[in-house]
Amino acid sequence: MHYREFGRTGWKLSTVSFGAWAIGGTWGAVDDEQSMRALHRALDLGVNLFDTADVYGDGRSERLLARLRKERSEPFIVATKAGRRLSPHIAAGYSRQNLVSFVERSLKNLSADTIDLLQLHCPPTEVYYTPDVFGVLDDLVRAGKIRYYGVSVEKVEEALKAIEYSDVQSVQIIFNIFRQRPASLFFQEAQRKKVGILARLPLSSGMLTGKFRRDSLFASDDHRNFNRHGEEFDRGETFSGVEYEVGLAAGEALQAVKPEGMSLAQMALGWILMHEAVTSTIPGAKTPAQVEENVSAADVPALPDATMAAIATIYEKRIKSHVHHLW
């Protein structure tokens, strides 16, 4: 495992971390004991950041991480998120009362006195233009309820606005071979301001593992079944907003250019880590085997220039027109 500086926090994060959305829910069947084995295996392999949210299984994944803390002695960092419990999910809901309530609930789920990193959970764009919201987060830091705070965003424009606030320590953003726009202006500005970047959806909901086929089926409670066109939340959260058939075809093209001895998933994660602005990538996992495959990407050799160029060409020809202008 390798580690990188996380913005201005003083933390060094594992370059491959653990995304806990899948062990909470909306990714098909999940078993808590298997999830715990996956979490333990991640720690065994040097992972030190676990990313979750209060809505993942209505607190289920937060409670599993609390259990992990009780069962292991080594320190690790938990990043959780707040805001998506709002119904309707509107900017006015990001009030002091609601944010404090969400934080207290997460503290209870995590069996903790302080949240390591609290992230606003993809709030409406208007929230980024509401300084009072960030003032509430400052107050929660002063009160010792949270150590640091950041944001999880849908759009590059939201990320750029968020880092105008001086105490935003991190931005979590969709960044993968199918969603390359963040690598230009936003990455430059984040580096200039020493803001940590967490790359989420690194495998594009599994599309970049090469394991799906045209006849692959997903469970009724799996967002890859029910949210392909944004029926429940932002369309970009499912397969990066790329139509299933388009993604499959691009994945086949990527298979043809991956270095020998490297899986498509390893290449996809390795491609993200070729960008030095990224602190950590947070693929999800439900089993120890998935953790092992994800973590193995931390040690793959740097991708050759020819591979990077081939990936860029595939994006330009097959993907860019579908997503680049939207997020």
C-alpha positions in Angstrom: 0.0 0.0 0.0 1.1 3.6 -0.7 0.0 6.7 1.2 -0.5 10.3 0.1 -0.9 13.6 2.0 -4.5 14.5 2.4 -4.7 18.3 1.8 -3.9 20.3 4.9 -5.1 17.8 7.5 -1.7 16.2 8.2 -3.2 12.8 7.5 -1.6 10.3 5.1 -4.3 8.2 3.4 -4.0 4.9 1.7 -4.2 5.5 -2.1 -6.8 2.8 -2.3 -9.5 3.1 0.4 -12.8 1.4 1.2 -16.1 2.7 -0.1 -18.9 1.5 2.3 -22.0 2.3 0.1 -22.3 -1.3 -1.0 -22.2 -2.8 2.5 -25.1 -0.5 3.5 -27.5 -1.2 0.7 -28.8 -0.5 -2.9 -26.1 -2.8 -4.4 -28.1 -6.0 -4.1 -27.9 -8.6 -1.3 -25.5 -8.0 1.5 -24.5 -10.0 4.6 -23.2 -8.2 7.6 -20.7 -11.0 8.6 -19.3 -11.1 5.1 -19.1 -7.3 5.2 -17.1 -7.4 8.4 -14.7 -9.9 6.9 -14.2 -7.4 4.0 -13.6 -4.6 6.4 -11.1 -6.6 8.4 -9.3 -7.6 5.3 -9.0 -4.0 4.2 -7.3 -3.1 7.4 -5.0 -6.1 7.1 -3.9 -4.8 3.7 -3.1 -1.3 4.9 -6.3 0.6 4.1 -6.8 3.4 6.6 -9.8 5.4 5.1 -13.3 4.1 5.2 -15.9 6.3 3.4 -19.6 5.9 4.4 -22.8 8.0 4.8 -25.7 8.2 7.1 -28.1 7.0 4.4 -26.1 3.9 3.4 -28.5 1.3 4.7 -30.1 4.0 7.0 -26.9 4.0 9.1 -26.1 0.3 8.6 -22.6 0.8 7.2 -21.8 3.4 9.9 -22.7 0.8 12.6 -20.5 -1.8 10.9 -17.6 0.6 11.1 -18.3 1.2 14.8 -18.1 -2.5 15.2 -14.8 -2.6 13.3 -13.3 0.0 15.7 -14.3 -2.3 18.6 -12.7 -5.3 17.1 -9.4 -3.8 16.0 -6.8 -1.8 17.8 -5.1 0.0 15.0 -6.3 3.5 14.1 -8.2 4.3 10.9 -10.1 7.3 9.6 -13.9 7.3 9.0 -15.4 9.8 6.5 -19.1 10.0 6.6 -21.7 12.3 4.9 -24.8 14.2 5.8 -27.7 15.8 4.0 -29.3 13.1 1.9 -31.7 12.2 4.7 -33.6 15.3 3.7 -36.9 14.7 2.0 -37.3 16.6 -0.1 -33.6 17.1 -0.7 -33.6 20.9 -1.0 -31.1 23.6 -0.1 -33.4 25.0 2.6 -33.0 21.7 4.5 -29.3 22.4 5.1 -30.2 24.3 8.3 -28.3 24.4 11.6 -31.0 22.3 13.3 -30.9 19.6 10.6 -27.1 19.5 10.3 -26.6 19.2 14.0 -29.2 16.5 14.1 -27.6 14.5 11.3 -24.2 14.8 13.0 -25.5 13.6 16.3 -27.2 10.6 14.7 -23.9 9.7 12.9 -22.0 10.0 16.1 -24.4 7.6 17.7 -24.1 5.1 14.8 -20.3 5.3 14.8 -20.1 5.1 18.7 -17.8 8.1 18.5 -17.4 11.4 20.2 -16.0 13.1 17.1 -16.4 12.5 13.3 -13.0 12.4 11.6 -14.3 13.9 8.3 -17.9 15.1 7.6 -18.8 15.7 4.0 -21.9 17.4 2.8 -23.6 14.7 0.7 -24.1 16.1 -2.8 -26.3 19.0 -1.8 -28.2 21.1 -4.3 -25.9 23.7 -6.1 -27.5 26.5 -4.1 -25.9 25.2 -0.9 -22.4 26.1 -2.2 -23.6 29.7 -2.5 -24.8 29.8 1.1 -21.9 30.7 3.5 -24.1 30.2 6.6 -24.1 26.4 5.9 -20.3 26.3 6.1 -20.5 28.5 9.2 -22.5 25.7 10.9 -19.7 23.3 10.0 -17.2 25.6 11.5 -19.2 25.7 14.7 -19.3 21.9 14.8 -15.5 21.8 14.5 -15.2 24.3 17.3 -17.6 22.2 19.4 -15.5 19.1 18.8 -18.3 17.2 17.0 -16.3 17.0 13.8 -12.5 17.2 13.2 -12.5 18.3 9.6 -15.2 18.8 6.9 -15.4 18.6 3.1 -18.0 18.1 0.4 -19.1 15.4 -1.9 -20.2 16.9 -5.2 -21.9 16.0 -8.5 -20.4 18.7 -10.7 -17.0 20.3 -11.3 -18.6 23.7 -10.9 -19.7 22.8 -7.4 -16.2 21.6 -6.5 -14.7 24.8 -7.6 -17.2 26.9 -5.6 -16.8 24.7 -2.5 -13.0 25.2 -2.3 -13.5 29.0 -2.1 -14.4 28.3 1.6 -11.1 28.3 3.4 -11.8 25.4 5.8 -13.1 22.9 3.2 -10.4 20.3 3.5 -11.6 17.8 0.9 -13.7 17.2 -2.2 -15.1 13.9 -3.1 -16.0 13.7 -6.8 -16.7 11.1 -9.4 -13.5 10.6 -11.3 -12.7 7.6 -13.5 -11.9 6.7 -17.1 -15.5 7.5 -18.0 -15.6 10.8 -16.1 -12.4 12.7 -16.9 -13.4 16.4 -16.7 -12.3 17.0 -13.1 -8.6 16.4 -14.1 -8.3 19.8 -15.7 -9.2 23.1 -14.0 -10.5 21.6 -10.7 -7.5 19.4 -10.0 -5.2 22.4 -10.6 -7.1 24.6 -8.2 -7.4 21.9 -5.6 -3.6 21.4 -5.7 -3.0 25.1 -5.5 -5.2 25.4 -2.4 -4.0 22.1 -0.9 -7.4 20.4 -0.9 -7.6 16.6 -0.7 -9.4 14.8 -3.4 -11.3 11.5 -2.9 -12.1 9.8 -6.3 -15.4 8.0 -5.9 -17.1 5.6 -8.3 -13.7 4.7 -9.6 -14.9 1.5 -11.3 -18.1 3.2 -12.7 -20.5 1.0 -10.7 -18.5 -2.0 -11.7 -18.6 -1.3 -15.5 -14.8 -0.9 -15.4 -14.2 -4.4 -14.0 -15.0 -6.0 -17.3 -17.4 -8.5 -15.6 -20.7 -7.3 -17.1 -22.4 -8.5 -20.2 -25.3 -7.3 -22.3 -27.6 -9.8 -20.5 -26.3 -9.2 -17.0 -29.1 -8.8 -14.4 -29.2 -6.7 -11.3 -31.4 -7.1 -8.2 -34.5 -5.0 -7.8 -32.9 -3.2 -4.9 -29.6 -2.5 -6.8 -29.3 1.1 -8.1 -27.8 -0.3 -11.3 -31.3 -1.6 -12.0 -33.5 1.2 -10.8 -31.5 4.4 -11.3 -30.0 4.1 -14.8 -31.8 7.3 -15.9 -31.8 9.2 -12.6 -35.1 7.9 -11.3 -34.0 8.1 -7.6 -30.9 10.3 -7.5 -28.4 11.8 -9.9 -28.0 9.7 -13.0 -24.3 10.3 -12.9 -24.0 8.1 -9.8 -25.0 5.0 -11.8 -22.5 3.8 -14.5 -21.1 7.4 -14.4 -24.1 8.5 -16.3 -23.1 6.5 -19.4 -25.7 4.3 -21.1 -25.2 0.7 -20.3 -24.5 -0.4 -23.9 -22.1 2.5 -24.5 -20.2 1.6 -21.4 -19.9 -2.0 -22.3 -18.5 -1.2 -25.8 -16.0 1.2 -24.3 -15.0 -1.4 -21.7 -14.3 -3.9 -24.5 -12.1 -1.3 -26.2 -10.3 -0.7 -22.9 -9.7 -4.4 -22.5 -7.8 -4.4 -25.8 -5.3 -1.7 -24.6 -4.6 -2.8 -21.0 -1.1 -3.9 -20.2 -0.4 -7.6 -20.1 -0.9 -9.2 -16.7 -3.2 -6.4 -15.5 -6.9 -6.7 -15.0 -9.2 -4.0 -16.3 -10.1 -3.0 -12.7 -6.4 -2.6 -11.8 -5.8 -0.5 -14.9 -8.9 1.7 -14.1 -7.7 2.3 -10.5 -4.1 2.7 -11.6 -5.2 5.3 -14.2 -6.8 7.4 -11.4 -3.6 7.2 -9.3 -1.6 8.4 -12.2 -3.1 11.8 -11.3 -1.0 13.1 -8.4 -3.8 15.5 -7.3 -5.9 12.5 -6.2 -5.3 11.6 -2.6 -7.2 8.3 -2.6 -9.6 6.4 -4.7 -12.5 4.7 -2.9 -13.8 1.6 -4.7 -16.6 -0.3 -2.9 -16.4 -3.9 -1.8 -18.6 -6.5 -0.2 -16.2 -9.4 0.1 -12.6 -10.0 1.1 -11.8 -11.0 -2.5 -13.1 -7.7 -3.8 -11.0 -5.9 -1.3 -7.9 -7.8 -2.3 -8.5 -7.0 -6.0 -9.0 -3.4 -5.3 -6.0 -3.0 -3.1 -3.8 -4.8 -5.6 -4.1 -1.7 -7.8 -2.1 0.3 -5.3 1.0 -1.6 -6.4 0.6 -1.9 -10.2 3.3 -0.3 -12.2 2.8 3.2 -13.6 0.8 2.9 -16.8 2.9 3.4 -20.0 2.5 6.6 -22.0 1.0 4.5 -24.9 -1.7 3.1 -22.6 -2.6 6.5 -21.2 -2.8 7.9 -24.8 -5.0 4.9 -25.8 -7.4 5.5 -22.8 -7.6 9.2 -23.7 -8.6 8.3 -27.3 -11.3 5.9 -26.2 -12.7 8.6 -23.9 -12.7 11.2 -26.7 -14.3 8.9 -29.3 -16.7 6.9 -27.2 -17.6 8.6 -23.9 -16.9 12.3 -23.8 -20.0 13.5 -25.8 -22.2 11.6 -23.3 -21.0 13.0 -20.1 -18.3 15.7 -20.3 -20.7 18.7 -20.6 -23.2 17.5 -17.9 -21.0 17.1 -14.8 
